Amino acid sequence: MLARLGRGEACLALYTTRTEPGRIKSGTHMPYTSSPRELIEKHRLLDDAIAKDRSRFPSDWDGTHPYAAEYLGSQLVATGLFEPQESRYLYFADHDDILNAIVSLHARLEGTAVSRENVLAGSGASSLLLALCLWLVQNGHTELIYIPPLYYTLHYFLEVFRIRAQPLTAQHVFEPQTLELPRHKSLLLLTDPAWFAGFRVPLEMMEAIARWQSATGSIVMIDGAFQFMQWERTRKEHSALLDPELTFRLVSPSKALAIPFFRFAYLLHPAWTHRNLVFLYENMVGGSTVADFAFARRSLEVLASESSNYTLTAYLQQTYQSLLERGLLRTRIVPNCGYFTFAVPPAGTARTVMDQDYFELTGYPDHVRINLMLAEQYEDNAT
């Protein structure tokens, strides 16, 4: 009977048995030859097989047809981003040129020896943060420690998955402190830089974390979505000191170039997690778009070039200095990266703001987050 039914009807038939016209009896055992766990493993092995040879795979979910160009229209086809006859699913894991460019970027800028087995690329930082939280759930992690602040999306995901996040300290990375890291193996999460204040985790703090990681075998997770935006002309991040086989580190070229309407980010991770992470992520989000792939290639090309994104970071630094010198803001936290600063605006210039309560912070009641790319609007409001 099942052979004559469509896919959805067959699924219904597997779960139910018809007893008499118009009535369905529930609770019948499924006559599957594989358990759900075995079925998932079959798909993992299938992915491995077609990665080696997809030329003879008639069950493929990919395909094309002669009407793609007609349906897309001349305007989309004219972009040259794709060939209509190649209208297939796109996965970053299948594109060696992008993965090799990421590996080359970190070798050039930081002297680190990461491999493609250490890279999970995707369409934007948020989906990778979600994948990371799902990986924690999948591997039985129910608690972690963190250095504040965390991006609110991380707090949201951790809350949804009931992962207890315990702050290690009340101080932020821009405040004087001595970290008291646990003596046992732990899971540590932190944001570098503290994006809302444009402040990098100090080298001394990252060195202490690296020594602790080496001594305890602890896993460290870095939300580095705003990395590679240093105002000085260096592009080596302090988190490159950490053990790559014990570290998860998010990087977002979309943010590094401040072009968020294109989505590209990647998660550096231990090679021993690679197969599971890729399988998890691709099942979570599916494929990416041709625009994301085009931007990925271009953004990596820019960041690897001699000029990198120096014009952008110099512009942001000059904007901050100009606002400071003209008395349009003042701050107790001197920024050194990114496009945000946490500062005091002139009275009456701000209506809706993000103050210290948004960033797990106390002691800065008059400070708000200010986007330096909105300087013109900010100046207009101050006049």
RADAHU-V54323 format. One record per helix or strand of 3 or more residues. SS is the DSSP state (H for helix, E for strand). FROM is the first residue (numbers start at 0). TO is the last residue. If there is no record, write none. Layout:
BEGIN
ss=[SS/SS]
from=[FROM/FROM]
to=[TO/TO]
END
This chain:
BEGIN
ss=[H/H/E/E/H/H/H/H/H/H/H/E/H/E/H/E/E/H/H/E/H/E/H/E/H/H/H/E/H/E/H]
from=[1/6/15/22/35/67/73/83/91/95/115/118/124/142/151/163/186/194/202/218/237/246/252/264/270/289/309/339/355/367/371]
to=[3/14/19/25/51/71/76/85/93/109/117/121/137/146/159/166/190/196/215/223/240/250/255/267/284/303/324/344/358/370/381]
END
